[in-house]
């Protein structure tokens, strides 16, 4: 869409420039003439009006293009806003995931400390066990010495008993050697054995606790890995949304720029239309002055009194455009248009007697009025009949009220067969319905 918009802008700019050049050339060529005729000026007015009509068509086309581009802009604006909201949404999710990851890392660190503590406790217990085992080994050595001493002073059966015993305690129970050992020594050695057993169990319990802590820590590490993966995925979605925001922002800027350029083209074309309208007004003033120069002095008497005749037969009375502002054509309409069905070729009559001062029936049909007639009625009054298909009178001819001037047509700046009828006072157009009555 944006490429189409920019190409169309370029094309419109070229058309506007070309039209401006043609208009400037045409104006200068006519105005340079020392004595332009009414026909020449009317042709020039028609040419400018045609150019302005083309410009207005361009304005309509640009207006449509602006509407389409504005729709695109509004659509992109919505998409841009949605993507910005997604960026915020994903950004919040990433933020909370990072908080979870931080909390999990704290748990892992705490478990590290607990595991380190348990490992220290295990090391301490191992040292205690090692110390007790050393004491036990020393006591056994002393006991062995006692046994050797007893063997020296006792019978030989004791050695065989010792040799057949599995361990010290079995031997001490199964022989009479215990009878030669004090009860105190037996209690000490039993207590030593109990302490060793307890330490071994303590070591085992600590090992179990360490394993439990390690398992829990591994769970937290796995949780951290999962959270990190989720965080990275969300960050990727956030990056994608940011990229979409950048893309839509570029589209938004392009559409805005396109609208601004189109609006500038509108302004440029409107300026040309205004300048052309001013040129038309100046040319119309020239026509007015030329007509006034051919009119009888305003102080002369108006012919036929104050009665004005309808310029057509009474069966043609439909007014298709009144005097005044004409919004459809974007202009001020200086007369009224009569355009009943079947009107083409019907006779046009002089609304009052007078002198024909313009009978444009040759090349003048190229002008805005086409083939037209102007009749001077005296007293500063003139009547004008335009867009005729034929002119029956000539300049300087005296005509009576109701005399045929020509036939209805569609020459000049006309959209269909009709009679454009004006009444002017001292060159100024006025509302014809103030003088003629619709039959």
Secondary structure as GFF3:
##gff-version 3
##sequence-region A 1 439
A	DSSP	alpha_helix	2	31	.	.	.	ID=ss1
A	DSSP	alpha_helix	38	153	.	.	.	ID=ss2
A	DSSP	alpha_helix	157	164	.	.	.	ID=ss3
A	DSSP	alpha_helix	168	174	.	.	.	ID=ss4
A	DSSP	three_ten_helix	176	180	.	.	.	ID=ss5
A	DSSP	alpha_helix	183	294	.	.	.	ID=ss6
A	DSSP	beta_strand	319	321	.	.	.	ID=ss7
A	DSSP	beta_strand	324	326	.	.	.	ID=ss8
A	DSSP	beta_strand	331	333	.	.	.	ID=ss9
A	DSSP	beta_strand	336	338	.	.	.	ID=ss10
A	DSSP	beta_strand	347	349	.	.	.	ID=ss11
A	DSSP	beta_strand	354	360	.	.	.	ID=ss12
A	DSSP	three_ten_helix	363	366	.	.	.	ID=ss13
A	DSSP	beta_strand	371	378	.	.	.	ID=ss14
A	DSSP	beta_strand	381	391	.	.	.	ID=ss15
A	DSSP	beta_strand	398	399	.	.	.	ID=ss16
A	DSSP	beta_strand	404	408	.	.	.	ID=ss17
A	DSSP	beta_strand	419	425	.	.	.	ID=ss18
A	DSSP	beta_strand	428	430	.	.	.	ID=ss19
A	DSSP	three_ten_helix	432	434	.	.	.	ID=ss20
###
